[in-house]
Every structure is written in C-alpha cells, then in structure tokens.
Amino acid sequence: MVFRTESFFMSNSLVDVFSNFQLVKFWLLIFVAVNIGSAVTIWLDKRNARNGKRRISEHTLLVWAVVGGWLGGLCAMYALRHKTSKALFLGRYWLMMTIYIAGSFLIGYGMIR
C-alpha cells in the first residue's frame, strides 16, 4: 500500500523516512564541506598576506560566505584574526550571511508548505 502525503517531509512509510534522512545527511555533508573550504580560503589569504604573495580577493571570500561557508569563514577570521578590523568587509560579510540564512529559511519554508 502506498501512502500519499501532502508534504515532502511528512511521510508515513519507513522508506520515505529513510530517504529523507539520507537527504538531510547529504545536505549536512555539503554544508560541512563548503565551510571547510571557506575556512581554508581565509587561512590561505592570511598566509599569503604574511608572505607578501598575491592575495585572495574579498569578492571570493564573500562568495564563499553566500554559498554557505559563512560559519567556517567567520570562525577562521576570528581564530586567525584576519580581516576582523576591516569594518566595510565585515559589514559585507554579515550581509552575505544574512542573505544565505534568509534564503535557506525561505527555501525550507517553501518545501514544507
């Protein structure tokens, strides 16, 4: 017997629950990978700044934040004390974080509605 549901996340069969759990694990893995990538990018920029090498552009750092790496980037910035005194950059970074969080909320809300 196949159960019909009104929402993607509300299911009655064990198979649906398992597949939803797999989907959550997949998105969590993507989130962790993007955050690690963002943190490594901040670290590379800090290393390049110390060694007088070509820097990673602020645009690249902001793109990492808006695609989901805001948490890892923020942790790396404060742990390495990199770009934390640049008020304009921090304002833009917080804006990218806000856009990501708001977008995630709207997508999630649309999926359960």
Sequence and secondary structure as in RCSB ss.txt:
>XXXX:A:sequence
MVFRTESFFMSNSLVDVFSNFQLVKFWLLIFVAVNIGSAVTIWLDKRNARNGKRRISEHTLLVWAVVGGWLGGLC
AMYALRHKTSKALFLGRYWLMMTIYIAGSFLIGYGMIR
>XXXX:A:secstr
     SSSS  SSHHHHHHHHHHHHHHHHHHHHHHHHHHHHHHHHHHHHHHT     HHHHHHHIIIIIHHHHHH
HHHHHT STT HHHHHHHHHHHHHHHHHHHHHHHHHH 
